């Protein structure tokens, strides 16, 4: 029926270097280090649990500034950053810009419960969920 229900749009970026998968038992698991950025502790814990269950090593930052400092201190060896868009002080777009300035090849998955802004900057290697 019109005007009932929900509509979801998912955007998945293609990449020349997909996440590595390692066979463990009968199911495939991912490997690598993920920098998770989310100011909501419950969301960060839940997302970290899911990523850890998939086989990733997850480091959680509760602000954009903390994530940028963490990446600046150890810029090598990251597989992915998962970054909330709506955060105080430094939003996810600015956090993404600063992370990519330090590690230009780092894939970033921006996440939000809000639709993407019409004027959101498009960057290669950055996807929205």
C-alpha positions as a Python dict, from the first residue, in 0.01 Angstrom:
ca = {
    (1, 'X'): (0, 0, 0),
    (2, 'X'): (127, 351, -75),
    (3, 'X'): (260, 550, 223),
    (4, 'X'): (300, 237, 438),
    (5, 'X'): (614, 53, 530),
    (6, 'X'): (976, 153, 493),
    (7, 'X'): (1217, 205, 208),
    (8, 'X'): (1584, 125, 252),
    (9, 'X'): (1863, 215, 16),
    (10, 'X'): (2201, 45, 58),
    (11, 'X'): (2514, 172, -114),
    (12, 'X'): (2807, -68, -149),
    (13, 'X'): (3131, 60, -296),
    (14, 'X'): (3340, -165, -513),
    (15, 'X'): (3707, -181, -432),
    (16, 'X'): (4015, -318, -599),
    (17, 'X'): (4128, -461, -263),
    (18, 'X'): (3840, -641, -89),
    (19, 'X'): (3868, -744, 275),
    (20, 'X'): (4078, -1055, 318),
    (21, 'X'): (3892, -1373, 405),
    (22, 'X'): (4055, -1661, 589),
    (23, 'X'): (3895, -2005, 595),
    (24, 'X'): (3838, -2124, 951),
    (25, 'X'): (3641, -2443, 982),
    (26, 'X'): (3336, -2455, 760),
    (27, 'X'): (3269, -2080, 750),
    (28, 'X'): (3473, -1797, 597),
    (29, 'X'): (3591, -1521, 829),
    (30, 'X'): (3743, -1182, 766),
    (31, 'X'): (4079, -1065, 893),
    (32, 'X'): (4228, -722, 951),
    (33, 'X'): (4219, -423, 1181),
    (34, 'X'): (3917, -189, 1190),
    (35, 'X'): (3910, 161, 1335),
    (36, 'X'): (3553, 208, 1459),
    (37, 'X'): (3442, 566, 1534),
    (38, 'X'): (3113, 620, 1718),
    (39, 'X'): (3022, 859, 1998),
    (40, 'X'): (2736, 638, 2121),
    (41, 'X'): (2889, 376, 2358),
    (42, 'X'): (2610, 119, 2309),
    (43, 'X'): (2629, 145, 1929),
    (44, 'X'): (3008, 124, 1939),
    (45, 'X'): (3004, -187, 2162),
    (46, 'X'): (2743, -360, 1946),
    (47, 'X'): (2919, -280, 1619),
    (48, 'X'): (3254, -388, 1767),
    (49, 'X'): (3102, -721, 1875),
    (50, 'X'): (2968, -788, 1526),
    (51, 'X'): (3297, -698, 1358),
    (52, 'X'): (3493, -906, 1610),
    (53, 'X'): (3261, -1204, 1552),
    (54, 'X'): (3342, -1173, 1180),
    (55, 'X'): (3712, -1202, 1263),
    (56, 'X'): (3827, -840, 1263),
    (57, 'X'): (4046, -686, 1532),
    (58, 'X'): (3852, -373, 1633),
    (59, 'X'): (3975, -56, 1801),
    (60, 'X'): (3698, 181, 1912),
    (61, 'X'): (3728, 560, 1924),
    (62, 'X'): (3445, 761, 2077),
    (63, 'X'): (3520, 1082, 1885),
    (64, 'X'): (3664, 1194, 1556),
    (65, 'X'): (3957, 1360, 1731),
    (66, 'X'): (4042, 1038, 1914),
    (67, 'X'): (4026, 838, 1590),
    (68, 'X'): (4251, 1082, 1405),
    (69, 'X'): (4503, 1076, 1693),
    (70, 'X'): (4496, 694, 1698),
    (71, 'X'): (4555, 672, 1324),
    (72, 'X'): (4829, 938, 1336),
    (73, 'X'): (5010, 741, 1607),
    (74, 'X'): (4988, 415, 1410),
    (75, 'X'): (4901, 485, 1044),
    (76, 'X'): (4994, 145, 900),
    (77, 'X'): (4805, -184, 900),
    (78, 'X'): (4443, -72, 904),
    (79, 'X'): (4195, -262, 686),
    (80, 'X'): (3896, -30, 723),
    (81, 'X'): (3744, 253, 923),
    (82, 'X'): (3375, 246, 1015),
    (83, 'X'): (3271, 600, 1105),
    (84, 'X'): (2946, 741, 1241),
    (85, 'X'): (2842, 1059, 1061),
    (86, 'X'): (2654, 1238, 1338),
    (87, 'X'): (2896, 1320, 1620),
    (88, 'X'): (2961, 1632, 1828),
    (89, 'X'): (3273, 1848, 1777),
    (90, 'X'): (3397, 1671, 1461),
    (91, 'X'): (3134, 1507, 1242),
    (92, 'X'): (3192, 1196, 1033),
    (93, 'X'): (3266, 1387, 712),
    (94, 'X'): (3545, 1589, 875),
    (95, 'X'): (3672, 1278, 1053),
    (96, 'X'): (3681, 1093, 721),
    (97, 'X'): (3868, 1381, 552),
    (98, 'X'): (4130, 1382, 827),
    (99, 'X'): (4166, 1002, 836),
    (100, 'X'): (4211, 991, 458),
    (101, 'X'): (4469, 1275, 475),
    (102, 'X'): (4676, 1049, 703),
    (103, 'X'): (4602, 724, 516),
    (104, 'X'): (4478, 800, 162),
    (105, 'X'): (4413, 435, 74),
    (106, 'X'): (4212, 356, 391),
    (107, 'X'): (3859, 245, 296),
    (108, 'X'): (3595, 420, 508),
    (109, 'X'): (3238, 304, 565),
    (110, 'X'): (3034, 599, 689),
    (111, 'X'): (2728, 490, 885),
    (112, 'X'): (2422, 676, 1007),
    (113, 'X'): (2058, 630, 1094),
    (114, 'X'): (1994, 946, 893),
    (115, 'X'): (1989, 967, 512),
    (116, 'X'): (2306, 1097, 350),
    (117, 'X'): (2318, 1472, 295),
    (118, 'X'): (2256, 1585, -62),
    (119, 'X'): (2581, 1783, -54),
    (120, 'X'): (2791, 1508, 110),
    (121, 'X'): (3137, 1506, -46),
    (122, 'X'): (3199, 1208, -273),
    (123, 'X'): (3538, 1046, -218),
    (124, 'X'): (3680, 732, -375),
    (125, 'X'): (3706, 452, -122),
    (126, 'X'): (3429, 597, 96),
    (127, 'X'): (3086, 432, 114),
    (128, 'X'): (2768, 506, 311),
    (129, 'X'): (2550, 264, 503),
}
